[in-house]
Each structure stands twice: as C-alpha cells, then as structure tokens.
Amino acid sequence: MDSSFKIGGPGGPDILPLDRVEKTRTSASGFADSLKQALNAVDELQHDSEAAQIAYSRNDDVELHDVLIKIEEAEVAFKTMMEIRNKLIDAYREVMRMGS
C-alpha cells in the first residue's frame, strides 16, 4: 500500500507522509555532509601538495618523487571534484528543464 497522498485525487502530485519527509531530509543532509567531506579531503590534498613543494624548495629532507606524487594526487582529486561538480550542475539543469 502506498502511504503517500495525492492532491486533487489519483492523478495529482504526491504529498509525502511526515515520516518519509524526515527520511528525505536526513538523506539530503547526508549527501551534503558527504559532499563537504569530499571537498575537505581535496582541500587537504592541495595543502599537503603545497607544503611538500615548500619543503622541497627549502631543501628540507623531502624527496622530489614524493613531492611529484603529492602534486599528482592533488591534481587528480581536483579534476575529479570538478567533474562531479559539472555532473551535479548538469543534473540540476535537467531537473529545472523538466519542471518548465
């Protein structure tokens, strides 16, 4: 049995019961939290890369290949984040187009 209600009868839009609305809010905040964690991880990789470059330029005990690996990790993470952002924007635009 479907626990949602219809506005204006069987063909109308759904109204979600309160317990399903709470689950939707929780999953939305879970998605937002996951996105924030991913952004923070990318930011941390960027800072680690920058710190390794600075340490190498000061002639600290840092190997060049370690610096290059950190730079590449940060670059791959950033490019991946940008692709995810682009996909989210495309999905948002598609939803907006469907609503028009």
Residue pairs with C-beta under 8 A, 6 or more apart in sequence:
3 17
3 20
4 14
4 15
4 16
4 17
4 20
5 14
5 15
5 17
6 12
6 13
6 14
6 15
7 13
7 14
7 15
16 24
38 81
38 84
39 81
41 77
42 74
42 77
42 78
42 81
45 70
45 73
45 74
45 77
45 78
46 74
46 77
46 78
48 70
48 73
48 74
49 67
49 70
49 71
49 73
49 74
52 62
52 66
52 67
52 70
52 71
53 67
53 70
53 71
55 62
55 67
56 62
56 64
56 67
